[in-house]
Amino acid sequence: MSIDRRRFVAWAVAGALAASPPTRAQQATVWRIGFLSTGSPPAPSIPDPADALWQRLRELGYVEGVNLVVEKRFADGKLDRLPELAAQLVGSNPDLIVTRGSTAGLTAKKATGAIPIVMSSSMDPVREGIVTSLARPGGNVTGMMFASDTGVIAKRLQLLKEAIPRTVRVAIVPGAPTPTPSGANWVRDSEEAANALGLQVQTVWVPDPSNWVDAFNAMVQGRADAVSIAESPSYIHHAKHIADLALKSRLPTAFGAREHVEAGGLMSYGLNLPAVFRRAGDFVDKILKGAKPADIPIEQPTKYELLINLKTAKSLGIGIPNSLLAGADEVIQ
């Protein structure tokens, strides 16, 4: 589909207080982008991986307040708010919508079949019913995804068991407050991977991403030896809260995002999220220049990184094997 390019007339003014009207007009294109996230607005104290998206767009010549207008909506982990927020963005008639989180992508897809949508993060858009094919998405959605099979989840659990060989029972925390298509897939994949490693599983849902007290109490009562926590924008927003409770509960944690380890979590194995968001900026640029989402293959990054927080390991009394430390992309002392 062709992009509706909004144009405005910018008059060149000789001086801030000049009384005479400008003598010439200059045409410029102003793009409107909607941003829909399952998570919360960025917190000043926590680096936001999505900043890389806006930085990439600036590098490509899209400057907010000059030729770019951005409307952002955050669900704060309350997924039932997403349909209303998506409707608000669609009603503002943007040129394109960027989504963060699988459920945000699915909700935006349901809200519009006309406005192009770029997923900055999605677990598996084919299984979730967002697109029909990775190579040729069809429709109005394309973008980035995390994983198409259980490989990444299995590797994360394997690394967790390697770090703590005594692990028998692992608590798994999906990236949604209630069962969703992506959450159900993640639980299923985690259970299959855990079974292959001889691990027992306890599934714990977190209805309020800002309060993990009940979740960690349930893990302790369920006698979990370690915790595997899914990627979620709202979880990253509360990374310090999660890390502090995990340490207080004496539970080793494995995540899919490095931000959790930087906040005090034990280890992570997953994508470099800023790099993923930067790549999403390239998708936005292609579409604004005329490419159709239906023809742009969905990309799955192939580079995954392992981070280990040695300070947290020592606090938990865990001796990380040297073989694991040697293979880590980064070790936080």
C-alpha positions as CSV (number, residue, x, y, z in Angstrom):
1,M,0.0,0.0,0.0
2,S,1.2,3.6,-0.5
3,I,2.1,5.6,2.5
4,D,-0.1,8.6,3.2
5,R,2.5,11.4,3.4
6,R,1.4,14.3,5.4
7,R,2.8,17.6,4.4
8,F,2.9,20.9,6.1
9,V,4.1,24.4,5.1
10,A,7.0,25.7,7.2
11,W,7.6,29.4,6.8
12,A,11.1,30.8,7.2
13,V,11.0,33.6,9.7
14,A,13.7,36.2,9.7
15,G,13.6,37.0,13.4
16,A,11.8,35.7,16.4
17,L,9.8,39.0,16.8
18,A,9.6,40.0,13.1
19,A,6.2,41.5,12.4
20,S,6.3,41.1,8.6
21,P,5.1,37.8,7.1
22,P,7.6,35.3,5.7
23,T,8.4,35.7,2.0
24,R,8.6,32.0,1.1
25,A,7.4,28.6,2.1
26,Q,9.3,25.4,2.3
27,Q,7.6,22.0,1.9
28,A,8.7,19.2,4.2
29,T,7.4,15.7,5.0
30,V,6.4,14.9,8.6
31,W,6.0,11.2,9.4
32,R,3.8,10.0,12.2
33,I,4.7,6.8,14.1
34,G,2.7,5.0,16.8
35,F,4.5,2.9,19.4
36,L,2.6,0.2,21.3
37,S,4.3,-1.6,24.2
38,T,3.2,-4.2,26.7
39,G,5.5,-2.7,29.2
40,S,5.9,0.5,31.1
41,P,7.4,3.9,30.1
42,P,11.2,4.0,30.5
43,A,12.5,4.6,34.0
44,P,15.3,7.2,34.3
45,S,17.4,4.7,36.4
46,I,17.1,1.8,33.9
47,P,18.6,1.7,30.4
48,D,15.8,1.2,27.9
49,P,16.8,-1.1,25.0
50,A,14.1,0.7,22.8
51,D,16.3,3.8,22.9
52,A,18.3,2.1,20.2
53,L,15.3,2.3,17.9
54,W,14.9,6.0,18.1
55,Q,18.7,6.5,17.9
56,R,18.8,4.5,14.7
57,L,15.9,6.5,13.2
58,R,17.8,9.7,14.0
59,E,20.8,8.4,12.2
60,L,18.5,7.7,9.2
61,G,17.3,11.3,9.2
62,Y,14.0,11.0,11.2
63,V,14.2,13.6,14.0
64,E,11.4,13.9,16.5
65,G,10.0,17.4,16.5
66,V,11.4,18.2,13.1
67,N,10.1,15.6,10.6
68,L,8.9,12.9,13.0
69,V,5.9,12.8,15.4
70,V,5.8,9.8,17.8
71,E,2.7,8.7,19.7
72,K,3.6,6.2,22.5
73,R,1.2,3.9,24.4
74,F,2.3,1.6,27.3
75,A,0.1,-1.1,28.9
76,D,2.2,-1.3,32.1
77,G,1.9,-5.1,31.9
78,K,-1.9,-4.9,31.9
79,L,-2.6,-6.7,28.6
80,D,-6.3,-6.1,28.8
81,R,-5.5,-2.4,28.1
82,L,-3.8,-3.1,24.8
83,P,-7.0,-3.1,22.6
84,E,-8.0,0.4,23.7
85,L,-4.4,1.7,23.4
86,A,-4.1,0.2,19.9
87,A,-7.4,1.8,18.9
88,Q,-6.1,5.1,20.1
89,L,-3.0,4.8,17.9
90,V,-5.0,3.6,14.9
91,G,-7.3,6.6,15.4
92,S,-4.4,9.0,15.2
93,N,-3.9,7.7,11.6
94,P,-0.1,7.1,11.8
95,D,2.0,6.2,8.8
96,L,3.3,3.2,10.7
97,I,3.0,1.4,14.1
98,V,6.0,-0.1,16.0
99,T,5.1,-2.8,18.6
100,R,7.1,-4.1,21.5
101,G,6.1,-7.5,22.9
102,S,4.2,-10.4,21.2
103,T,0.8,-9.5,22.5
104,A,1.2,-5.9,21.4
105,G,2.0,-7.1,17.9
106,L,-1.1,-9.4,17.8
107,T,-3.3,-6.7,19.2
108,A,-2.1,-4.1,16.7
109,K,-2.7,-6.6,13.9
110,K,-6.3,-7.1,15.1
111,A,-6.8,-3.3,15.3
112,T,-5.7,-2.6,11.7
113,G,-5.1,-4.4,8.5
114,A,-4.1,-1.3,6.6
115,I,-1.5,0.6,8.6
116,P,2.0,-1.0,8.4
117,I,3.2,-2.6,11.6
118,V,6.9,-3.3,12.5
119,M,7.4,-5.7,15.4
120,S,10.5,-4.7,17.3
121,S,10.2,-7.9,19.3
122,S,8.0,-11.0,19.1
123,M,8.5,-14.5,20.3
124,D,7.2,-16.4,17.3
125,P,4.7,-14.5,15.1
126,V,3.7,-17.6,13.0
127,R,2.7,-19.7,16.0
128,E,1.0,-16.6,17.6
129,G,-1.1,-16.1,14.4
130,I,0.4,-12.6,13.6
131,V,1.8,-13.6,10.2
132,T,1.4,-16.6,7.9
133,S,5.1,-17.0,6.9
134,L,8.5,-15.7,8.0
135,A,9.8,-15.4,4.5
136,R,6.7,-13.7,3.1
137,P,4.7,-12.4,6.0
138,G,1.8,-11.2,3.8
139,G,-0.6,-8.5,5.2
140,N,0.7,-5.5,7.0
141,V,3.1,-6.9,9.6
142,T,6.9,-7.6,9.5
143,G,9.8,-7.0,11.9
144,M,12.0,-8.9,14.4
145,M,11.4,-12.1,16.3
146,F,13.2,-13.9,19.2
147,A,13.1,-17.6,18.4
148,S,11.2,-20.0,16.2
149,D,11.8,-23.2,18.3
150,T,12.8,-24.3,21.8
151,G,16.5,-24.0,21.0
152,V,17.2,-20.8,22.9
153,I,15.0,-21.7,25.9
154,A,16.7,-25.1,26.1
155,K,20.1,-23.6,25.9
156,R,19.2,-21.2,28.7
157,L,18.0,-24.0,31.0
158,Q,21.1,-26.1,30.1
159,L,23.4,-23.2,31.1
160,L,21.4,-22.7,34.3
161,K,21.8,-26.4,35.2
162,E,25.5,-26.2,34.3
163,A,25.9,-23.3,36.6
164,I,24.0,-25.0,39.5
165,P,24.3,-28.8,39.0
166,R,22.2,-29.5,42.1
167,T,19.2,-28.0,40.3
168,V,16.3,-30.5,40.3
169,R,13.2,-28.2,40.2
170,V,13.0,-25.0,38.2
171,A,10.4,-22.3,38.4
172,I,9.5,-20.8,35.1
173,V,7.9,-17.4,34.8
174,P,6.1,-16.6,31.4
175,G,6.4,-13.0,30.1
176,A,2.7,-12.2,30.6
177,P,0.4,-11.8,33.6
178,T,-2.1,-14.3,32.3
179,P,-2.0,-17.1,29.6
180,T,-1.6,-15.6,26.1
181,P,-0.7,-17.3,22.8
182,S,3.0,-16.4,23.2
183,G,3.0,-17.2,27.0
184,A,1.4,-20.6,26.4
185,N,4.0,-21.4,23.7
186,W,6.8,-20.3,26.0
187,V,5.6,-22.5,28.8
188,R,5.2,-25.5,26.5
189,D,8.7,-25.0,25.1
190,S,10.2,-24.5,28.6
191,E,8.5,-27.7,29.9
192,E,9.8,-29.7,26.9
193,A,13.3,-28.4,27.4
194,A,13.2,-29.0,31.2
195,N,12.0,-32.6,30.7
196,A,14.8,-33.3,28.3
197,L,17.2,-32.1,31.0
198,G,15.5,-34.1,33.7
199,L,14.2,-31.1,35.5
200,Q,10.9,-30.7,37.3
201,V,8.9,-27.6,36.5
202,Q,6.8,-25.1,38.5
203,T,5.0,-22.5,36.4
204,V,4.5,-19.2,38.2
205,W,2.4,-16.3,36.7
206,V,2.9,-12.7,37.8
207,P,-0.4,-10.8,37.6
208,D,1.3,-7.5,38.6
209,P,4.8,-7.0,37.1
210,S,5.5,-4.3,39.7
211,N,5.1,-6.8,42.6
212,W,6.9,-10.1,42.6
213,V,6.7,-10.8,46.3
214,D,3.9,-13.4,45.9
215,A,5.7,-15.0,43.0
216,F,8.9,-15.5,44.9
217,N,7.0,-16.7,47.9
218,A,5.3,-19.3,45.7
219,M,8.7,-20.4,44.3
220,V,10.2,-20.8,47.8
221,Q,7.1,-22.8,49.0
222,G,7.3,-24.9,45.8
223,R,10.9,-25.7,46.7
224,A,12.4,-24.4,43.4
225,D,16.1,-24.6,43.1
226,A,16.4,-22.0,40.4
227,V,14.2,-19.7,38.2
228,S,13.9,-19.1,34.5
229,I,12.2,-15.9,33.6
230,A,10.9,-15.0,30.1
231,E,11.7,-11.9,28.1
232,S,9.2,-9.1,28.9
233,P,9.4,-5.3,28.5
234,S,7.5,-4.8,31.8
235,Y,9.9,-7.2,33.6
236,I,13.0,-5.2,32.4
237,H,11.3,-2.1,33.9
238,H,11.3,-3.8,37.3
239,A,14.7,-5.6,36.9
240,K,16.2,-4.3,40.2
241,H,13.0,-5.3,42.1
242,I,13.2,-8.8,40.7
243,A,16.9,-9.2,41.3
244,D,16.6,-8.0,44.9
245,L,13.8,-10.5,45.7
246,A,15.6,-13.3,44.0
247,L,18.7,-12.6,46.2
248,K,16.5,-12.4,49.3
249,S,14.8,-15.7,48.4
250,R,18.2,-17.3,47.7
251,L,17.1,-18.3,44.2
252,P,19.5,-18.3,41.2
253,T,17.9,-16.6,38.2
254,A,18.3,-17.0,34.4
255,F,16.8,-14.4,32.0
256,G,16.6,-13.7,28.3
257,A,17.8,-10.1,28.6
258,R,21.2,-8.7,29.8
259,E,19.5,-5.8,31.6
260,H,18.4,-8.2,34.3
261,V,22.0,-9.3,35.0
262,E,23.2,-5.7,35.0
263,A,20.5,-5.1,37.7
264,G,21.8,-8.0,39.8
265,G,20.3,-11.2,38.3
266,L,22.6,-14.2,38.1
267,M,22.8,-14.9,34.4
268,S,21.1,-14.3,31.0
269,Y,21.3,-16.0,27.7
270,G,19.5,-14.2,24.9
271,L,19.6,-11.5,22.3
272,N,21.3,-8.1,22.5
273,L,18.1,-6.2,22.7
274,P,19.5,-2.8,21.7
275,A,20.9,-4.4,18.5
276,V,17.4,-5.9,17.8
277,F,15.8,-2.5,18.2
278,R,18.3,-0.8,15.9
279,R,17.5,-3.3,13.2
280,A,13.8,-2.6,13.7
281,G,14.6,1.0,12.8
282,D,15.9,-0.2,9.5
283,F,12.5,-1.9,8.9
284,V,10.7,1.4,9.7
285,D,12.9,3.2,7.2
286,K,12.3,0.7,4.4
287,I,8.5,1.0,4.8
288,L,8.4,4.8,5.0
289,K,10.4,4.8,1.8
290,G,7.8,2.7,0.1
291,A,8.5,-1.0,0.8
292,K,5.5,-3.2,1.6
293,P,5.5,-5.2,4.9
294,A,4.1,-8.2,3.1
295,D,7.3,-8.4,1.1
296,I,9.9,-7.9,3.9
297,P,10.9,-11.2,5.5
298,I,10.8,-11.4,9.3
299,E,14.3,-11.6,10.8
300,Q,15.5,-13.8,13.6
301,P,18.9,-12.7,14.9
302,T,21.5,-15.5,15.1
303,K,23.8,-13.9,17.7
304,Y,23.0,-14.7,21.3
305,E,25.0,-13.6,24.3
306,L,25.7,-15.1,27.8
307,L,26.2,-12.8,30.7
308,I,27.0,-13.9,34.3
309,N,27.0,-11.7,37.4
310,L,29.8,-13.1,39.5
311,K,29.0,-10.8,42.4
312,T,25.5,-12.2,42.6
313,A,26.9,-15.8,42.3
314,K,29.2,-15.1,45.3
315,S,26.3,-13.6,47.3
316,L,24.3,-16.8,46.6
317,G,27.3,-19.0,47.5
318,I,27.5,-20.4,44.0
319,G,30.8,-21.3,42.4
320,I,30.3,-20.8,38.7
321,P,32.4,-23.4,36.7
322,N,35.4,-22.0,35.0
323,S,34.3,-23.5,31.7
324,L,31.1,-21.5,31.9
325,L,32.9,-18.3,32.8
326,A,35.3,-18.8,29.9
327,G,32.4,-19.1,27.4
328,A,30.6,-16.0,28.7
329,D,30.4,-12.9,26.5
330,E,30.6,-10.8,29.6
331,V,31.2,-11.4,33.3
332,I,30.1,-8.8,35.8
333,Q,32.4,-8.7,38.8
